[in-house]
Amino acid sequence: MTGNVSVNVANMQSGSTVSLTSHKGHTVDIRIGITQAPREIALEVDDDAKAREALKAAVDAALKGETDTLWITDKKGRDIAIPSAKIAYVEIGSSDADRRIGFGG
């Protein structure tokens, strides 16, 4: 199933659903800051250009107040709901391939 990508964005009055699944093996870190909460939400999603754009569009809609809830499905299949009014920031990190560990350069 290499190369299969599923992106599901459903804009409804109650919220947006972004399902990010790919079988390429690369992941990207997402960090979401929540107002009046001491910790951020950190999750990993599969890295794919279409899925990344769908995520950006869903976050943009949530920040504009077009939806009440941002729903994200992570790479393990868990659904995460974030109230749009509580989102302080969203950071979409780089893929695993861009990470460097150790002295290898």
TORLOKE-449949 format. One record per residue (C-alpha): residue in three letters; y, z, x. Coordinates in steps of 0.25 Angstrom, whole numbers, plus 5000, padded with zeros to 4 digits. Layout:
N
ALAYZX...
// end
This chain:
105
MET500050005000THR501049985011GLY502349945007ASN502349984993VAL503650044988SER503950104975VAL505350134971ASN505650194957VAL507050224953ALA507250254939ASN508650294934MET508650374922GLN509650464916SER508850584921GLY508750534935SER508250434945THR506850424951VAL506650364965SER505150354969LEU505050314983THR503650274988SER503250184999HIS501950175007LYS502650125020GLY502550265027HIS504050285030THR504750395024VAL506250435022ASP506850575021ILE507750605009ARG508550735009ILE509350774996GLY510350884996ILE510450964984THR511751034980GLN511651194980ALA510351184987PRO510051235001ARG509051125004GLU508950985003ILE507750904997ALA507050825007LEU505950725004GLU505350595010VAL505250465003ASP504550335008ASP505550245015ASP505750115009ALA507050035008LYS506950014992ALA506550154990ARG507750204999GLU508750124991ALA508150174978LEU508250314982LYS509750284986ALA510050224973ALA509350344965VAL510150444974ASP511450364972ALA511250374957ALA510950524957LEU512250554965LYS513050464956GLY512550544944GLU511750434937THR510550514937ASP510250664935THR509050674944LEU508650604957TRP507050594957ILE506450554971THR504950534973ASP504650574988LYS503450514996LYS502550614991GLY502750584977ARG503550704973ASP504750684963ILE505950754967ALA507050774957ILE508550804961PRO509650824951SER510750724955ALA511850824953LYS511250914964ILE511150804975ALA512050834987TYR511550724996VAL510450634999GLU509950595013ILE508950475015GLY508450485029SER507850385038SER506350345038ASP505250405046ALA505250285055ASP506750315059ARG506350465063ARG506150495078ILE505450615083GLY505350665097PHE505750585110GLY505250445106GLY506650395103
// end
